[in-house]
Amino acid sequence: MATQTQTAPGGAAGNYLVEVRKEMRKVNWPKRKELISNTVLTLVSALVISLFIFGADQVISWALRLIYQS
């Protein structure tokens, strides 16, 4: 036999919001120092990868210009 759950005011939408609030209390939020550290790591990684792609694009463009000019 299935158990019935009580509905919050607002019906299904209200029930959903109540459940979201319960789940958000369970979240293990990072400390400020950890958040800043991870943010810096992400930004530096994105910069390094974008510089690598830029460099590769420049080399490929140079090689193609060399090939098609002759």
N, CA, C and O atoms as a Maestro MAE file, in Angstrom:
{
 s_m_m2io_version
 :::
 2.0.0
}

f_m_ct {
 s_m_title
 :::
 protein
 m_atom[280] {
  # First column is atom index #
  i_m_mmod_type
  r_m_x_coord
  r_m_y_coord
  r_m_z_coord
  i_m_residue_number
  s_m_chain_name
  s_m_pdb_residue_name
  s_m_pdb_atom_name
  i_m_atomic_number
  :::
  1 25 0.845 -1.176 0.000 1 A "MET " " N  " 7
  2 3 0.000 0.000 0.000 1 A "MET " " CA " 6
  3 2 0.889 1.237 0.000 1 A "MET " " C  " 6
  4 15 1.818 1.335 0.803 1 A "MET " " O  " 8
  5 25 0.619 2.157 -0.872 2 A "ALA " " N  " 7
  6 3 1.417 3.377 -0.997 2 A "ALA " " CA " 6
  7 2 1.092 4.325 0.148 2 A "ALA " " C  " 6
  8 15 -0.044 4.395 0.616 2 A "ALA " " O  " 8
  9 25 2.100 5.042 0.582 3 A "THR " " N  " 7
  10 3 1.873 6.023 1.637 3 A "THR " " CA " 6
  11 2 1.524 7.356 0.995 3 A "THR " " C  " 6
  12 15 2.034 7.715 -0.066 3 A "THR " " O  " 8
  13 25 0.655 8.062 1.658 4 A "GLN " " N  " 7
  14 3 0.264 9.369 1.147 4 A "GLN " " CA " 6
  15 2 1.137 10.439 1.786 4 A "GLN " " C  " 6
  16 15 1.434 10.385 2.979 4 A "GLN " " O  " 8
  17 25 1.540 11.409 0.980 5 A "THR " " N  " 7
  18 3 2.301 12.532 1.515 5 A "THR " " CA " 6
  19 2 1.371 13.719 1.650 5 A "THR " " C  " 6
  20 15 0.439 13.894 0.865 5 A "THR " " O  " 8
  21 25 1.638 14.524 2.650 6 A "GLN " " N  " 7
  22 3 0.825 15.720 2.837 6 A "GLN " " CA " 6
  23 2 1.237 16.751 1.800 6 A "GLN " " C  " 6
  24 15 2.415 16.889 1.468 6 A "GLN " " O  " 8
  25 25 0.253 17.464 1.301 7 A "THR " " N  " 7
  26 3 0.560 18.505 0.325 7 A "THR " " CA " 6
  27 2 0.693 19.842 1.050 7 A "THR " " C  " 6
  28 15 -0.072 20.160 1.960 7 A "THR " " O  " 8
  29 25 1.671 20.598 0.622 8 A "ALA " " N  " 7
  30 3 1.895 21.926 1.195 8 A "ALA " " CA " 6
  31 2 0.898 22.896 0.571 8 A "ALA " " C  " 6
  32 15 0.325 22.608 -0.480 8 A "ALA " " O  " 8
  33 25 0.688 24.045 1.212 9 A "PRO " " N  " 7
  34 3 -0.169 25.053 0.590 9 A "PRO " " CA " 6
  35 2 0.388 25.432 -0.776 9 A "PRO " " C  " 6
  36 15 1.587 25.676 -0.914 9 A "PRO " " O  " 8
  37 25 -0.464 25.481 -1.768 10 A "GLY " " N  " 7
  38 3 -0.014 25.778 -3.124 10 A "GLY " " CA " 6
  39 2 0.038 24.523 -3.977 10 A "GLY " " C  " 6
  40 15 0.449 24.579 -5.136 10 A "GLY " " O  " 8
  41 25 -0.367 23.408 -3.429 11 A "GLY " " N  " 7
  42 3 -0.429 22.175 -4.200 11 A "GLY " " CA " 6
  43 2 0.938 21.613 -4.543 11 A "GLY " " C  " 6
  44 15 1.851 21.609 -3.718 11 A "GLY " " O  " 8
  45 25 1.063 21.143 -5.762 12 A "ALA " " N  " 7
  46 3 2.296 20.495 -6.212 12 A "ALA " " CA " 6
  47 2 3.478 21.461 -6.203 12 A "ALA " " C  " 6
  48 15 4.586 21.075 -5.833 12 A "ALA " " O  " 8
  49 25 3.255 22.710 -6.606 13 A "ALA " " N  " 7
  50 3 4.334 23.698 -6.625 13 A "ALA " " CA " 6
  51 2 4.809 23.980 -5.201 13 A "ALA " " C  " 6
  52 15 6.012 24.090 -4.962 13 A "ALA " " O  " 8
  53 25 3.901 24.096 -4.280 14 A "GLY " " N  " 7
  54 3 4.269 24.330 -2.884 14 A "GLY " " CA " 6
  55 2 5.030 23.152 -2.316 14 A "GLY " " C  " 6
  56 15 6.000 23.325 -1.579 14 A "GLY " " O  " 8
  57 25 4.584 21.943 -2.662 15 A "ASN " " N  " 7
  58 3 5.255 20.723 -2.229 15 A "ASN " " CA " 6
  59 2 6.680 20.681 -2.771 15 A "ASN " " C  " 6
  60 15 7.616 20.331 -2.054 15 A "ASN " " O  " 8
  61 25 6.831 21.037 -4.025 16 A "TYR " " N  " 7
  62 3 8.138 21.052 -4.665 16 A "TYR " " CA " 6
  63 2 9.075 21.998 -3.921 16 A "TYR " " C  " 6
  64 15 10.219 21.640 -3.641 16 A "TYR " " O  " 8
  65 25 8.604 23.196 -3.602 17 A "LEU " " N  " 7
  66 3 9.429 24.178 -2.920 17 A "LEU " " CA " 6
  67 2 9.814 23.720 -1.515 17 A "LEU " " C  " 6
  68 15 10.924 23.990 -1.055 17 A "LEU " " O  " 8
  69 25 8.913 23.037 -0.841 18 A "VAL " " N  " 7
  70 3 9.219 22.501 0.488 18 A "VAL " " CA " 6
  71 2 10.332 21.461 0.377 18 A "VAL " " C  " 6
  72 15 11.267 21.458 1.177 18 A "VAL " " O  " 8
  73 25 10.229 20.581 -0.617 19 A "GLU " " N  " 7
  74 3 11.250 19.547 -0.825 19 A "GLU " " CA " 6
  75 2 12.593 20.160 -1.212 19 A "GLU " " C  " 6
  76 15 13.640 19.695 -0.761 19 A "GLU " " O  " 8
  77 25 12.569 21.192 -2.036 20 A "VAL " " N  " 7
  78 3 13.816 21.872 -2.421 20 A "VAL " " CA " 6
  79 2 14.475 22.464 -1.186 20 A "VAL " " C  " 6
  80 15 15.690 22.359 -1.020 20 A "VAL " " O  " 8
  81 25 13.706 23.069 -0.342 21 A "ARG " " N  " 7
  82 3 14.249 23.677 0.875 21 A "ARG " " CA " 6
  83 2 14.883 22.623 1.778 21 A "ARG " " C  " 6
  84 15 15.945 22.861 2.353 21 A "ARG " " O  " 8
  85 25 14.246 21.465 1.909 22 A "LYS " " N  " 7
  86 3 14.804 20.378 2.710 22 A "LYS " " CA " 6
  87 2 16.139 19.912 2.141 22 A "LYS " " C  " 6
  88 15 17.095 19.698 2.886 22 A "LYS " " O  " 8
  89 25 16.203 19.755 0.822 23 A "GLU " " N  " 7
  90 3 17.430 19.290 0.181 23 A "GLU " " CA " 6
  91 2 18.546 20.325 0.283 23 A "GLU " " C  " 6
  92 15 19.711 19.961 0.447 23 A "GLU " " O  " 8
  93 25 18.208 21.602 0.188 24 A "MET " " N  " 7
  94 3 19.211 22.651 0.273 24 A "MET " " CA " 6
  95 2 19.867 22.699 1.657 24 A "MET " " C  " 6
  96 15 21.020 23.109 1.784 24 A "MET " " O  " 8
  97 25 19.142 22.287 2.676 25 A "ARG " " N  " 7
  98 3 19.721 22.234 4.020 25 A "ARG " " CA " 6
  99 2 20.773 21.139 4.133 25 A "ARG " " C  " 6
  100 15 21.659 21.218 4.984 25 A "ARG " " O  " 8
  101 25 20.684 20.116 3.282 26 A "LYS " " N  " 7
  102 3 21.622 18.995 3.316 26 A "LYS " " CA " 6
  103 2 22.921 19.292 2.565 26 A "LYS " " C  " 6
  104 15 23.899 18.561 2.716 26 A "LYS " " O  " 8
  105 25 22.942 20.342 1.767 27 A "VAL " " N  " 7
  106 3 24.101 20.651 0.934 27 A "VAL " " CA " 6
  107 2 25.284 21.054 1.796 27 A "VAL " " C  " 6
  108 15 25.139 21.822 2.747 27 A "VAL " " O  " 8
  109 25 26.456 20.531 1.457 28 A "ASN " " N  " 7
  110 3 27.688 20.886 2.157 28 A "ASN " " CA " 6
  111 2 28.351 22.023 1.375 28 A "ASN " " C  " 6
  112 15 29.100 21.773 0.431 28 A "ASN " " O  " 8
  113 25 28.078 23.264 1.764 29 A "TRP " " N  " 7
  114 3 28.580 24.423 1.054 29 A "TRP " " CA " 6
  115 2 30.061 24.616 1.347 29 A "TRP " " C  " 6
  116 15 30.493 24.387 2.476 29 A "TRP " " O  " 8
  117 25 30.858 25.036 0.348 30 A "PRO " " N  " 7
  118 3 32.292 25.233 0.574 30 A "PRO " " CA " 6
  119 2 32.552 26.465 1.440 30 A "PRO " " C  " 6
  120 15 31.775 27.420 1.460 30 A "PRO " " O  " 8
  121 25 33.676 26.404 2.154 31 A "LYS " " N  " 7
  122 3 34.088 27.562 2.954 31 A "LYS " " CA " 6
  123 2 34.606 28.645 2.011 31 A "LYS " " C  " 6
  124 15 34.934 28.363 0.859 31 A "LYS " " O  " 8
  125 25 34.678 29.869 2.491 32 A "ARG " " N  " 7
  126 3 35.091 31.004 1.654 32 A "ARG " " CA " 6
  127 2 36.469 30.785 1.034 32 A "ARG " " C  " 6
  128 15 36.663 31.039 -0.155 32 A "ARG " " O  " 8
  129 25 37.424 30.314 1.837 33 A "LYS " " N  " 7
  130 3 38.790 30.104 1.355 33 A "LYS " " CA " 6
  131 2 38.815 29.055 0.232 33 A "LYS " " C  " 6
  132 15 39.500 29.231 -0.775 33 A "LYS " " O  " 8
  133 25 38.076 27.985 0.414 34 A "GLU " " N  " 7
  134 3 38.003 26.920 -0.594 34 A "GLU " " CA " 6
  135 2 37.337 27.431 -1.873 34 A "GLU " " C  " 6
  136 15 37.772 27.097 -2.975 34 A "GLU " " O  " 8
  137 25 36.296 28.232 -1.729 35 A "LEU " " N  " 7
  138 3 35.591 28.790 -2.877 35 A "LEU " " CA " 6
  139 2 36.505 29.704 -3.691 35 A "LEU " " C  " 6
  140 15 36.539 29.622 -4.918 35 A "LEU " " O  " 8
  141 25 37.243 30.573 -3.002 36 A "ILE " " N  " 7
  142 3 38.162 31.486 -3.686 36 A "ILE " " CA " 6
  143 2 39.268 30.703 -4.376 36 A "ILE " " C  " 6
  144 15 39.630 31.006 -5.512 36 A "ILE " " O  " 8
  145 25 39.807 29.695 -3.694 37 A "SER " " N  " 7
  146 3 40.874 28.868 -4.263 37 A "SER " " CA " 6
  147 2 40.402 28.165 -5.539 37 A "SER " " C  " 6
  148 15 41.108 28.159 -6.547 37 A "SER " " O  " 8
  149 25 39.227 27.584 -5.489 38 A "ASN " " N  " 7
  150 3 38.686 26.883 -6.666 38 A "ASN " " CA " 6
  151 2 38.365 27.847 -7.804 38 A "ASN " " C  " 6
  152 15 38.540 27.507 -8.974 38 A "ASN " " O  " 8
  153 25 37.899 29.040 -7.470 39 A "THR " " N  " 7
  154 3 37.595 30.047 -8.486 39 A "THR " " CA " 6
  155 2 38.864 30.488 -9.199 39 A "THR " " C  " 6
  156 15 38.889 30.585 -10.426 39 A "THR " " O  " 8
  157 25 39.921 30.757 -8.429 40 A "VAL " " N  " 7
  158 3 41.195 31.159 -9.023 40 A "VAL " " CA " 6
  159 2 41.737 30.042 -9.905 40 A "VAL " " C  " 6
  160 15 42.197 30.299 -11.017 40 A "VAL " " O  " 8
  161 25 41.688 28.815 -9.424 41 A "LEU " " N  " 7
  162 3 42.153 27.672 -10.213 41 A "LEU " " CA " 6
  163 2 41.387 27.560 -11.524 41 A "LEU " " C  " 6
  164 15 41.985 27.300 -12.568 41 A "LEU " " O  " 8
  165 25 40.091 27.750 -11.484 42 A "THR " " N  " 7
  166 3 39.263 27.679 -12.694 42 A "THR " " CA " 6
  167 2 39.633 28.789 -13.679 42 A "THR " " C  " 6
  168 15 39.763 28.535 -14.877 42 A "THR " " O  " 8
  169 25 39.803 30.014 -13.183 43 A "LEU " " N  " 7
  170 3 40.143 31.130 -14.061 43 A "LEU " " CA " 6
  171 2 41.522 30.952 -14.690 43 A "LEU " " C  " 6
  172 15 41.697 31.217 -15.879 43 A "LEU " " O  " 8
  173 25 42.499 30.508 -13.904 44 A "VAL " " N  " 7
  174 3 43.843 30.287 -14.433 44 A "VAL " " CA " 6
  175 2 43.833 29.165 -15.466 44 A "VAL " " C  " 6
  176 15 44.472 29.278 -16.512 44 A "VAL " " O  " 8
  177 25 43.115 28.092 -15.179 45 A "SER " " N  " 7
  178 3 43.018 26.982 -16.131 45 A "SER " " CA " 6
  179 2 42.377 27.434 -17.437 45 A "SER " " C  " 6
  180 15 42.846 27.074 -18.517 45 A "SER " " O  " 8
  181 25 41.323 28.210 -17.346 46 A "ALA " " N  " 7
  182 3 40.654 28.715 -18.549 46 A "ALA " " CA " 6
  183 2 41.590 29.607 -19.356 46 A "ALA " " C  " 6
  184 15 41.594 29.547 -20.585 46 A "ALA " " O  " 8
  185 25 42.383 30.436 -18.674 47 A "LEU " " N  " 7
  186 3 43.338 31.306 -19.357 47 A "LEU " " CA " 6
  187 2 44.417 30.495 -20.070 47 A "LEU " " C  " 6
  188 15 44.746 30.771 -21.223 47 A "LEU " " O  " 8
  189 25 44.963 29.500 -19.384 48 A "VAL " " N  " 7
  190 3 46.007 28.660 -19.977 48 A "VAL " " CA " 6
  191 2 45.474 27.918 -21.204 48 A "VAL " " C  " 6
  192 15 46.138 27.874 -22.239 48 A "VAL " " O  " 8
  193 25 44.302 27.347 -21.093 49 A "ILE " " N  " 7
  194 3 43.723 26.598 -22.220 49 A "ILE " " CA " 6
  195 2 43.425 27.534 -23.386 49 A "ILE " " C  " 6
  196 15 43.672 27.183 -24.540 49 A "ILE " " O  " 8
  197 25 42.895 28.725 -23.097 50 A "SER " " N  " 7
  198 3 42.591 29.657 -24.184 50 A "SER " " CA " 6
  199 2 43.866 30.145 -24.867 50 A "SER " " C  " 6
  200 15 43.878 30.329 -26.084 50 A "SER " " O  " 8
  201 25 44.939 30.356 -24.104 51 A "LEU " " N  " 7
  202 3 46.213 30.749 -24.708 51 A "LEU " " CA " 6
  203 2 46.776 29.622 -25.577 51 A "LEU " " C  " 6
  204 15 47.337 29.883 -26.641 51 A "LEU " " O  " 8
  205 25 46.632 28.386 -25.134 52 A "PHE " " N  " 7
  206 3 47.085 27.251 -25.930 52 A "PHE " " CA " 6
  207 2 46.307 27.172 -27.250 52 A "PHE " " C  " 6
  208 15 46.900 26.977 -28.311 52 A "PHE " " O  " 8
  209 25 44.993 27.322 -27.182 53 A "ILE " " N  " 7
  210 3 44.171 27.266 -28.398 53 A "ILE " " CA " 6
  211 2 44.524 28.432 -29.322 53 A "ILE " " C  " 6
  212 15 44.614 28.250 -30.536 53 A "ILE " " O  " 8
  213 25 44.722 29.613 -28.764 54 A "PHE " " N  " 7
  214 3 45.127 30.768 -29.571 54 A "PHE " " CA " 6
  215 2 46.454 30.489 -30.271 54 A "PHE " " C  " 6
  216 15 46.596 30.751 -31.465 54 A "PHE " " O  " 8
  217 25 47.418 29.961 -29.533 55 A "GLY " " N  " 7
  218 3 48.724 29.645 -30.109 55 A "GLY " " CA " 6
  219 2 48.618 28.600 -31.210 55 A "GLY " " C  " 6
  220 15 49.230 28.744 -32.268 55 A "GLY " " O  " 8
  221 25 47.850 27.560 -30.966 56 A "ALA " " N  " 7
  222 3 47.665 26.513 -31.976 56 A "ALA " " CA " 6
  223 2 47.000 27.093 -33.221 56 A "ALA " " C  " 6
  224 15 47.380 26.744 -34.338 56 A "ALA " " O  " 8
  225 25 46.031 27.961 -33.049 57 A "ASP " " N  " 7
  226 3 45.349 28.598 -34.170 57 A "ASP " " CA " 6
  227 2 46.322 29.447 -34.988 57 A "ASP " " C  " 6
  228 15 46.283 29.439 -36.218 57 A "ASP " " O  " 8
  229 25 47.187 30.171 -34.300 58 A "GLN " " N  " 7
  230 3 48.170 31.010 -34.991 58 A "GLN " " CA " 6
  231 2 49.149 30.149 -35.798 58 A "GLN " " C  " 6
  232 15 49.479 30.489 -36.934 58 A "GLN " " O  " 8
  233 25 49.606 29.055 -35.225 59 A "VAL " " N  " 7
  234 3 50.546 28.163 -35.922 59 A "VAL " " CA " 6
  235 2 49.877 27.545 -37.148 59 A "VAL " " C  " 6
  236 15 50.476 27.490 -38.222 59 A "VAL " " O  " 8
  237 25 48.650 27.085 -36.991 60 A "ILE " " N  " 7
  238 3 47.928 26.484 -38.114 60 A "ILE " " CA " 6
  239 2 47.686 27.527 -39.203 60 A "ILE " " C  " 6
  240 15 47.843 27.228 -40.387 60 A "ILE " " O  " 8
  241 25 47.307 28.738 -38.822 61 A "SER " " N  " 7
  242 3 47.088 29.805 -39.804 61 A "SER " " CA " 6
  243 2 48.380 30.113 -40.561 61 A "SER " " C  " 6
  244 15 48.368 30.262 -41.783 61 A "SER " " O  " 8
  245 25 49.484 30.208 -39.836 62 A "TRP " " N  " 7
  246 3 50.787 30.468 -40.464 62 A "TRP " " CA " 6
  247 2 51.145 29.350 -41.446 62 A "TRP " " C  " 6
  248 15 51.610 29.619 -42.554 62 A "TRP " " O  " 8
  249 25 50.925 28.085 -41.033 63 A "ALA " " N  " 7
  250 3 51.249 26.950 -41.899 63 A "ALA " " CA " 6
  251 2 50.381 26.953 -43.160 63 A "ALA " " C  " 6
  252 15 50.885 26.686 -44.251 63 A "ALA " " O  " 8
  253 25 49.128 27.241 -43.029 64 A "LEU " " N  " 7
  254 3 48.221 27.259 -44.177 64 A "LEU " " CA " 6
  255 2 48.581 28.408 -45.126 64 A "LEU " " C  " 6
  256 15 48.547 28.229 -46.344 64 A "LEU " " O  " 8
  257 25 48.924 29.582 -44.586 65 A "ARG " " N  " 7
  258 3 49.357 30.685 -45.429 65 A "ARG " " CA " 6
  259 2 50.608 30.304 -46.211 65 A "ARG " " C  " 6
  260 15 50.734 30.630 -47.391 65 A "ARG " " O  " 8
  261 25 51.517 29.623 -45.559 66 A "LEU " " N  " 7
  262 3 52.758 29.178 -46.194 66 A "LEU " " CA " 6
  263 2 52.467 28.195 -47.328 66 A "LEU " " C  " 6
  264 15 53.080 28.261 -48.393 66 A "LEU " " O  " 8
  265 25 51.523 27.282 -47.084 67 A "ILE " " N  " 7
  266 3 51.179 26.266 -48.089 67 A "ILE " " CA " 6
  267 2 50.482 26.904 -49.282 67 A "ILE " " C  " 6
  268 15 50.833 26.620 -50.427 67 A "ILE " " O  " 8
  269 25 49.502 27.760 -49.030 68 A "TYR " " N  " 7
  270 3 48.683 28.299 -50.124 68 A "TYR " " CA " 6
  271 2 49.340 29.450 -50.897 68 A "TYR " " C  " 6
  272 15 48.893 29.781 -51.996 68 A "TYR " " O  " 8
  273 25 50.393 30.064 -50.340 69 A "GLN " " N  " 7
  274 3 51.083 31.132 -51.052 69 A "GLN " " CA " 6
  275 2 52.032 30.592 -52.107 69 A "GLN " " C  " 6
  276 15 52.389 31.316 -53.036 69 A "GLN " " O  " 8
  277 25 52.451 29.337 -51.986 70 A "SER " " N  " 7
  278 3 53.406 28.816 -52.968 70 A "SER " " CA " 6
  279 2 52.762 28.128 -54.138 70 A "SER " " C  " 6
  280 15 53.459 27.648 -55.032 70 A "SER " " O  " 8
  :::
 }
 m_bond[279] {
  # First column is bond index #
  i_m_from
  i_m_to
  i_m_order
  :::
  1 1 2 1
  2 2 3 1
  3 3 4 2
  4 3 5 1
  5 5 6 1
  6 6 7 1
  7 7 8 2
  8 7 9 1
  9 9 10 1
  10 10 11 1
  11 11 12 2
  12 11 13 1
  13 13 14 1
  14 14 15 1
  15 15 16 2
  16 15 17 1
  17 17 18 1
  18 18 19 1
  19 19 20 2
  20 19 21 1
  21 21 22 1
  22 22 23 1
  23 23 24 2
  24 23 25 1
  25 25 26 1
  26 26 27 1
  27 27 28 2
  28 27 29 1
  29 29 30 1
  30 30 31 1
  31 31 32 2
  32 31 33 1
  33 33 34 1
  34 34 35 1
  35 35 36 2
  36 35 37 1
  37 37 38 1
  38 38 39 1
  39 39 40 2
  40 39 41 1
  41 41 42 1
  42 42 43 1
  43 43 44 2
  44 43 45 1
  45 45 46 1
  46 46 47 1
  47 47 48 2
  48 47 49 1
  49 49 50 1
  50 50 51 1
  51 51 52 2
  52 51 53 1
  53 53 54 1
  54 54 55 1
  55 55 56 2
  56 55 57 1
  57 57 58 1
  58 58 59 1
  59 59 60 2
  60 59 61 1
  61 61 62 1
  62 62 63 1
  63 63 64 2
  64 63 65 1
  65 65 66 1
  66 66 67 1
  67 67 68 2
  68 67 69 1
  69 69 70 1
  70 70 71 1
  71 71 72 2
  72 71 73 1
  73 73 74 1
  74 74 75 1
  75 75 76 2
  76 75 77 1
  77 77 78 1
  78 78 79 1
  79 79 80 2
  80 79 81 1
  81 81 82 1
  82 82 83 1
  83 83 84 2
  84 83 85 1
  85 85 86 1
  86 86 87 1
  87 87 88 2
  88 87 89 1
  89 89 90 1
  90 90 91 1
  91 91 92 2
  92 91 93 1
  93 93 94 1
  94 94 95 1
  95 95 96 2
  96 95 97 1
  97 97 98 1
  98 98 99 1
  99 99 100 2
  100 99 101 1
  101 101 102 1
  102 102 103 1
  103 103 104 2
  104 103 105 1
  105 105 106 1
  106 106 107 1
  107 107 108 2
  108 107 109 1
  109 109 110 1
  110 110 111 1
  111 111 112 2
  112 111 113 1
  113 113 114 1
  114 114 115 1
  115 115 116 2
  116 115 117 1
  117 117 118 1
  118 118 119 1
  119 119 120 2
  120 119 121 1
  121 121 122 1
  122 122 123 1
  123 123 124 2
  124 123 125 1
  125 125 126 1
  126 126 127 1
  127 127 128 2
  128 127 129 1
  129 129 130 1
  130 130 131 1
  131 131 132 2
  132 131 133 1
  133 133 134 1
  134 134 135 1
  135 135 136 2
  136 135 137 1
  137 137 138 1
  138 138 139 1
  139 139 140 2
  140 139 141 1
  141 141 142 1
  142 142 143 1
  143 143 144 2
  144 143 145 1
  145 145 146 1
  146 146 147 1
  147 147 148 2
  148 147 149 1
  149 149 150 1
  150 150 151 1
  151 151 152 2
  152 151 153 1
  153 153 154 1
  154 154 155 1
  155 155 156 2
  156 155 157 1
  157 157 158 1
  158 158 159 1
  159 159 160 2
  160 159 161 1
  161 161 162 1
  162 162 163 1
  163 163 164 2
  164 163 165 1
  165 165 166 1
  166 166 167 1
  167 167 168 2
  168 167 169 1
  169 169 170 1
  170 170 171 1
  171 171 172 2
  172 171 173 1
  173 173 174 1
  174 174 175 1
  175 175 176 2
  176 175 177 1
  177 177 178 1
  178 178 179 1
  179 179 180 2
  180 179 181 1
  181 181 182 1
  182 182 183 1
  183 183 184 2
  184 183 185 1
  185 185 186 1
  186 186 187 1
  187 187 188 2
  188 187 189 1
  189 189 190 1
  190 190 191 1
  191 191 192 2
  192 191 193 1
  193 193 194 1
  194 194 195 1
  195 195 196 2
  196 195 197 1
  197 197 198 1
  198 198 199 1
  199 199 200 2
  200 199 201 1
  201 201 202 1
  202 202 203 1
  203 203 204 2
  204 203 205 1
  205 205 206 1
  206 206 207 1
  207 207 208 2
  208 207 209 1
  209 209 210 1
  210 210 211 1
  211 211 212 2
  212 211 213 1
  213 213 214 1
  214 214 215 1
  215 215 216 2
  216 215 217 1
  217 217 218 1
  218 218 219 1
  219 219 220 2
  220 219 221 1
  221 221 222 1
  222 222 223 1
  223 223 224 2
  224 223 225 1
  225 225 226 1
  226 226 227 1
  227 227 228 2
  228 227 229 1
  229 229 230 1
  230 230 231 1
  231 231 232 2
  232 231 233 1
  233 233 234 1
  234 234 235 1
  235 235 236 2
  236 235 237 1
  237 237 238 1
  238 238 239 1
  239 239 240 2
  240 239 241 1
  241 241 242 1
  242 242 243 1
  243 243 244 2
  244 243 245 1
  245 245 246 1
  246 246 247 1
  247 247 248 2
  248 247 249 1
  249 249 250 1
  250 250 251 1
  251 251 252 2
  252 251 253 1
  253 253 254 1
  254 254 255 1
  255 255 256 2
  256 255 257 1
  257 257 258 1
  258 258 259 1
  259 259 260 2
  260 259 261 1
  261 261 262 1
  262 262 263 1
  263 263 264 2
  264 263 265 1
  265 265 266 1
  266 266 267 1
  267 267 268 2
  268 267 269 1
  269 269 270 1
  270 270 271 1
  271 271 272 2
  272 271 273 1
  273 273 274 1
  274 274 275 1
  275 275 276 2
  276 275 277 1
  277 277 278 1
  278 278 279 1
  279 279 280 2
  :::
 }
}
